[in-house]
């Protein structure tokens, strides 16, 4: 019996140690930024300008603003949890070719942006500040929010607080807890997670049309998580059908733009 108790105490100790480690180092797991020197020049062929938004006394957010002639509106693009605008900027062409201007930002600690991330409110404050600034430059009725992976939660939050033209989500999650459970199951994330990003709550308050892309072979954000988010939206809005939820068979987390179906549907949305 003593051996059993010692074994159980040992398991409890390991569990506590893992939980303790996650709580204090979760930023290292959730955010995987790369940095760029301020003098770095981006090699994109599309015309762009670099912008800086002073969102607080502790943070300056760097952005790329791609512009086209006679733009139909603006795509405000919120990217995933890794790398910087050197990677994400190459996707601007997916929107500029449909005659939309694009603003892409790097979160705090990413790319040329400064400041630290210590809580979800930091991210929400930054994106909301920049959105309000962009509304001074474009009619809000012409602004489309596009979220990718991590950015889907922030884009959905923004759409719930404002009135953009559209909300487009690529590989979204129901809430961040589900993503973490996919990789590190059985931890009490309701207590530990400082970035809950509960998209299913935000999406119930979204008043604009919503479109979702998700691949069935997504190895990072399970397909079922995105589908459950779509179902929450349907239930809240009392809608039928799934003509806004685009399933890409065998699509993974990082390759949806390799599929012609993705580009065809995006063209329909942005026409």
PEVENPE-V506311 format. One record per pair of residues at least 12 apart in sequence whose ideal C-beta (glycine too) atoms are under 6 Angstrom apart, sorted by the first residue. I is the first residue (numbers start at 0). GAP is how many residues later the second one is. D is the distance in Angstrom with one decimal. If there is no record, write none. Layout:
i=<I:I>
gap=<GAP:GAP>
d=<D:D>
This chain:
i=<18:18:21:22:26:29:30:31:31:32:32:33:33:35:35:35:37:41:43:45:45:45:46:47:47:48:50:50:52:54:54:57:58:58:59:60:60:60:61:61:61:61:62:62:63:63:63:64:65:65:65:66:67:67:70:70:70:71:71:72:72:73:73:73:74:74:74:74:74:75:75:76:76:76:77:77:77:77:78:78:79:79:79:80:83:83:83:84:84:84:87:97:118:119:122:123:126:126:130:139:140:141:142:142:143:143:144:144:144:144:145:146:147:148:151:151:152:152:155:155:155:156:158:159:159:159:163:165:165:166:166:166:167:168:169:170:170:170:170:171:171:172:172:173:173:173:173:174:174:175:175:175:176:177:178:181:198:199:199:202:202:203:209:209:210:210:211:211:212:212:213:214:214:214:214:215:216:216:217:217:218:219:229:245:247>
gap=<168:173:170:169:90:165:50:49:50:76:77:49:50:48:75:76:74:47:45:20:46:50:20:16:18:16:12:14:77:71:74:57:49:56:54:44:52:65:44:49:50:51:40:42:21:25:40:38:26:30:36:34:28:31:28:29:30:27:28:27:69:27:64:69:20:25:27:69:71:27:69:25:27:69:69:73:76:77:69:72:68:69:70:69:22:26:27:19:21:26:16:172:75:75:31:33:27:31:27:23:24:23:21:22:21:22:13:14:19:22:22:22:22:22:17:20:44:46:43:46:47:45:47:42:45:46:44:42:43:39:41:43:43:43:43:43:47:50:82:54:57:48:52:26:51:54:55:23:25:19:20:21:12:47:42:40:30:29:32:29:30:32:23:34:33:58:18:33:33:43:12:33:36:37:41:33:33:35:34:35:34:33:15:19:13>
d=<5.6:6.0:5.6:4.8:6.0:5.9:5.6:5.9:4.1:4.8:4.0:5.3:4.9:5.7:4.7:5.2:5.7:5.9:5.5:5.1:5.7:5.6:5.8:5.0:4.7:4.9:4.5:5.4:5.1:4.5:4.5:5.0:5.2:2.8:4.8:5.4:5.0:5.4:5.1:5.6:3.8:4.6:5.6:4.5:5.4:5.3:5.0:5.2:4.5:5.5:4.2:5.0:5.1:5.6:6.0:6.0:4.4:4.9:5.8:5.7:3.4:4.8:4.6:5.0:4.5:5.0:4.6:5.1:5.3:5.3:5.5:5.9:4.5:4.8:4.9:3.1:5.0:5.0:5.3:5.2:5.1:3.6:5.0:3.9:5.3:5.0:3.4:5.8:5.3:5.1:5.6:4.2:5.5:4.7:5.9:5.9:5.2:5.7:5.6:5.8:5.6:6.0:4.8:5.9:5.3:4.5:5.7:5.4:5.0:5.0:4.7:5.1:4.7:5.2:4.4:3.6:3.4:4.9:4.7:4.3:5.3:4.9:4.5:4.2:3.9:5.3:5.5:5.7:5.4:5.9:5.7:4.8:4.9:4.8:4.8:5.8:5.9:5.1:5.6:5.0:5.5:4.9:4.8:5.0:4.7:4.7:4.8:4.4:5.9:5.6:5.7:4.2:4.4:4.8:5.6:5.8:5.6:5.7:4.4:6.0:4.8:4.1:5.8:5.8:5.2:5.5:5.4:4.8:5.0:5.6:3.8:4.5:2.2:5.5:5.7:5.4:5.0:5.1:5.9:4.8:5.8:4.0:4.3:5.2:5.9>
